[in-house]
């Protein structure tokens, strides 16, 4: 389909993305995010059949997994930003070399993290969650072992998916995600219910699905129709200037995300002192929270591709226009989804097999997050992806780290302990954090300084 033409003046250029191309990018991303959330919910529901101790143990490790795997996602974003900007500049060869550097860097990082986790997983869990019940700790140790083994495969999948999205091709990652999810569900069913492997079964099924996903995505990148030439990893080469560009975005993004998750981990340590009911309610709340922000996450991923290519071509006016359109879409979709969730909470908590006390607490957390997702979350988490795509990752890092420490962690302890609000206080502090960061990101986007951060 031909790109839309802007005909109001002779000086204006054709739009870089037509409506059809935007749909081809965003709809698969939305469906992929939905699959990811659904499989996360299925994991939690299946593990719930093993008891609340198993759910609690898995939820504690999932927070650590998010903290560590955020490094892979951040590096993948750095590579996608660089590749997108080179594609916008019409330089696919340099984009291909950027892709190869991304794979080398992300393999080194993920292998190192896997090794450290395998060696220190017991002491790590004892240091963070030393006061939890013995059966919860045993589940956590088992789940972390198998999770760590899967890190390199998750990293390769993330990098491959990010590169395909930078080319505007989100359909392949959607199809791969579908296959991975089917394998994961079948694996869970066999290993948990038939072989009675419990938490270990859930983790092994995830490992197998990630190995498969990484392999399929590497094959997809070899398609000659890809606008980025396939980076032949066996033909070693090292381009320091490209690694620096990737790290220029990836390191601040990784620090931002890791410290964000570290803050959540600190607060989870606080939540764990309130007992198994609070831990389990928090786990279910987090699972449902991922569903509540589903469309925003998809649009945020699309923002990297669209804004990255626009700034690579130095089309800043178009970049602003696309940001405005995508933010409007984010707010509309988030509102529609969360209204449905808020009206259906009583039904949505049933599959998690919770006690009455845990279910009531979980519904409170879902409501807090859902209302915040409608009014605040898109500005706090979708908009900064536009700044990152432009290369302005250091600003988003500074704001996010400060906001997490000064608002979410500080007020989390104040509200949870001093005000005796427990886990509910932790989630209210989260909303305060969102309000602060969204205000600063909006001010930054309205200014012009981010336009000077382009990498190519």
Residue, then its C-alpha position, 0 to 999 in steps of 0.5 A: x500500500x502506498x504511503x500517505x502523502x502530505x499535500x498541504x505544502x510542497x516542502x512537506x515530505x511523505x509520512x514515514x508510516x502509513x496507517x496500514x503500516x502502523x496497523x501492521x506494526x501495532x496489531x501483532x505487538x498487541x496480540x503478542x503482549x496479550x499472549x505473553x500476559x495470558x501465559x503468565x496468568x496460566x503459569x500462575x493459575x497452574x502453579x496455584x494448584x500446588x498451593x499458596x506456598x508455590x504461588x508465593x515462591x514463584x512470585x518472589x523469584x519472578x521479581x528477581x527474574x524481572x530485575x535481571x532479565x531487564x538487562x536483556x530487554x534494555x540492551x535489546x532496546x539499545x540495539x533496536x534504537x540504533x538499528x531503527x535510526x540507521x534504517x531511517x537514515x537508509x543505511x541497512x549495512x550499518x544496521x546489520x553490523x549493529x545487530x551483530x554487536x547487539x547479539x555479542x553484547x547480550x550473549x556475554x551479559x546473559x551468560x554472566x548473569x546466569x552463572x552468577x545466579x546459579x552459583x549464588x542463588x541460595x545466598x541471594x534468596x536468603x539475603x532478600x527473603x530470609x524470613x519467609x516460610x520454609x516451603x515458600x523458600x524451597x519453591x523459590x530456590x527451585x524456580x530460580x535455578x531453572x529460570x537462570x538456565x533460561x536467561x541466555x535463550x530469553x536474551x537472544x529471543x528479546x534481541x531478535x524480536x527487537x530487531x524485527x520490530x525495528x524493521x516494522x515486522x512484528x508478525x514473526x515475533x507474534x507467531x513465535x510467541x504463539x508457538x512458545x506459549x502453546x509449548x509452555x502450556x503443554x509442558x506445564x500440563x505434563x510436568x505439573x499435573x502428570x509428572x507431579x513436578x510442581x514448581x520445577x515443572x513450570x520452570x522447565x516448561x518455560x525453559x524449553x519454550x525459550x530455547x525454541x523461541x530463540x531458535x525460531x527467531x534466529x531463523x526468521x532473521x535469515x529471511x532475505x526479505x529482512x531490511x537488516x542483513x542477517x548478522x552471521x555470528x560465526x564470522x566474528x568482528x567487533x565495532x566499538x563505535x556501534x557497541x558504544x551507541x548500543x550501550x549509550x541507550x542500553x546502559x541507562x535503560x538497563x540501569x533505569x529498569x534494574x533499579x526500578x525492579x530493585x525498588x520493587x524487590x525491596x518493597x517485596x521484601x517488605x511485603x513478605x514480612x506481612x505473611x503468605x496472604x499478602x505475598x499471594x495477593x501481591x502475586x495475583x495483583x502483579x499478574x493482573x497488573x500485567x494484563x491492565x497495561x497490556x495495550x500500553x506496553x504494545x504501543x510503547x514497543x511500537x514507539x521505539x520503531x516509529x520514533x527511532x526511524x523518524x529521528x534517524x531521518x531527522x523528521x522531528x515534526x513527524x516524530x512528535x505527530x506520531x507520539x501524539x497519535x500513539x499516546x491517544x491510542x494508548x489512553x483510549x485502549x487502556x481505559x476500555x480494557x481497565x473498565x472491563x477488568x474493574x467490573x469483572x474482578x470478582x470473576x477474574x480472581x476465581x481461577x487463582x484458587x485463593x482463600x477469601x481473605x487473599x481474594x479480597x486483598x488481591x481485588x483491592x490491589x487490582x482496583x488501585x492499579x487499574x484506576x492508575x492505569x487509566x489516568x496516569x500509566x501511559x504518560x509514565x511508561x509509554x511516553x518515555x519510550x519516545x525519548x529513548x528512541x531518540x537517544x535521550x535515555x539518560x534523562x529517563x534513567x535519572x528521572x525514573x531512578x529518583x522517582x522510584x527511590x524518593x516516592x515509591x520506596x520511601x512512601x511505600x515504607x511510610x504508608x505500609x508501616x507507619x500508617x499501618x496500611x500493609x501491602x495496600x500502602x505499597x501499591x498507593x506509593x506506586x501511584x505517587x511515583x507514576x504521577x511524578x515521573x509522568x509530569x517530568x516526561x511530559x515537560x521533556x517531550x514538549x521541549x526540544x532538548x531530546x531532538x539533539x540526542x540522535x545517535x546517527 
